Amino acid sequence: YNSLFKLGYGFVEVGTVTPRRQLGNPRPRIFRLEKDQALINRLGFNNHGSEIVSKRISENLPVGFLGINVGPNKDTQKKEEDYYLCLSRLSNNAGYLTINISSPNTDGLRDFHDQKELEKLLSGINKIKEKKNISKPIAIKLSPDINNLEISKIIELIFKYKIDGIIVSNTTDRNRENLSDVQKNEKGGLSGQPLKDLSTSLIKKFYKESKGNFQIIGVGGIDSGKSAFEKICGGANAVQLYTGMVYKGPGVVRDMKKELISIIKKENLKNISEAVGINAWPLWTLHLYSLLMSKRCELTGKSPLKGNNVSHAKNKTKRRFLPNLKKVTFRSDILKKDIKLNVANAALRTVDFKGGLDKYLISAKSSKLSKKVKKIKASI
């Protein structure tokens, strides 16, 4: 993992790790579908077990943000107990922990998508977190093969048990009908380009229904800055890649980041977080959003839709304000003329006194002003 951090990856996730050593399924168990830019794997959680993995990470501390993906042994009788054991053993070594309930290669694992089973698991996870004083973020890794009714139930439980986020999505054991490669019917989980649209659609549904109130890591068919940006616009806060790295090599991250920077500049975004979820809504909503976002305060150059972090009852929350721009005439004693500006209420309060505009223009940094006001400041 440290070699991947050095290549430029923002975070790395290892696993799936089980409580005990596990050999996984017989080989061959990974198949390249080159015509489809895809992989099928039926690895079966092959790993050395939680104790050895914990020791190995302790002796080679990560230089970046490391996630650890955990799951049950194949022959375990109580799968939920295996999750609890892995959380206890590995939490000290992790930046975050992923609860893998979605691999198609472990019998019965996807049963945890059932509301009763998932509630039982999440309730137990919270008890273990409290008992062992585990404060690391928890993410649930989900199957792409769930229906809309399951989405609502999963979101309800995510909120109820205060889970930090979800990973959308794992591999699919369906969706083979449009593949071209002769190995398309191998048993296992399908990843890569055939998963791209399926996972992006699912990300949009989770983002929209949850109103963006928990973190989403997007996975599936990511191999470029463009495909990463699509996931982010759908509602992903971060992205992972696996198959894309297999086909293009681990250095693909450098090209992805360069392309993302180019896209951010082209779309006139200040940073990538501004793109999160902008394509999760119907087209007419996007047109309305674009129209509203185009109306910026001429005094500050900011959009009233951006919102501000405010403190309420000791809890910091981000409130989004509806556009509150108004045309205001200011008097500049220095320039000896009236100046009409379209300003937000918040900006108006900072200059709403005699000589306020002149004082503001003299002290304000040019980088924080709109183009129109920059010219006015330059003439003072």
C-alpha positions, 0 to 999 in steps of 0.5 A: 500500500505504501508504494501506491501512496507514493504513486499518488493515490489519495487512499488505499483499501486492503482486503478482504481480511477474515478472522482466520487464514483462508486460501480462497477458491481453486485456481484459475479464479481471475479471468480477463475479458479483454474485449469488454475491458472487464474482469471476472474474479472468484477469489473467495477472500484469500488472505492470511487472517486478521492477526497476521495482517494486523501485525504486518501493518503495524510493522509497516505503518501506512504513510497515507489513509488506509482502509481495511475491508473485512468479511467472514470466513467461508466456513464460519457458522455466525458471519456477524461474529467474524465482522465483530472480531475483525473490527476489534483486531484491525481498527487500530491499524485502519483509517477507516473500515469497510464491512463487505456484505456484497461479494458474490463469491461467499455463500450467503454473504448478500443475505445481509442486504435483507433489512432484518439481517442488516439491522442485526449486523449494524446493531452489533457493530455499534455495540462493538464500537462502544465496547472497544472504543472504536472511533474509526469511520465505518463504510458498508460495501454494497452489491450493484444487484439490489432493487429500489425498495432495498435502497430505501431500507438500507438508507434508513438503517444507515441513518439509524445506526449512524454509519459513516458511508457506503461503497457503491458498488461491489462486483455483479454476478449478473449482466453478462448478456451484452459481453463479447468475450468467450469467458463471459460465463465464468462464475464470479463477480464481474468488474470493469467497464460493464459495471460502470453505468450500473454503479453510477446509476446506483450512486445517483439513487443513494445520493438523491434519496439520502440528500447527500447526508453520508459519504459515498465511495464510487467504484465500477469502471473507473479508468480515467479522469472522465469516468471518475468525474462521472461518479463524483457528479453522480454523488460520490465523494471519493472513488476507487479503481481495481480493473482499470488499474489492472488494464492500464497499470498503477501509474494510471492515477497520474493521468487521471488526476491531470485529466480531473484538474483539466475538467475542473478548470473547464467546468469553472469549479473551485475544487472537485467537491463542488461537483459532488452530486450535480448530476444526481437530479433530473435534467430540469433541476440541473438547468434550474441549478445552473441558472441560480448558480450563475447569479453571483453577488457582484460584491464578493463574486460568490453564489448565495447557494453556496451556504456557510458553516454556521453553529447552532446548538453547538453543532456545526451544520452547512445551510444552503441559502436560496438566492437573495440577491438585490440591486443596491445603489452605493455611493463612492465618495472617493470616485464621486459617483453612484455604483449599482451592484447586485449583492447578497444580503450577507455582503450588504451587511458588511458595507451598509453604512456611510463610506462602507463601500470605499472602506471595503474596496480599499481593504478587500483582497482582489482575489475575493472580488467579482470581475466588475468590482475588481475594475472599480477597486483598480480605479480607486 
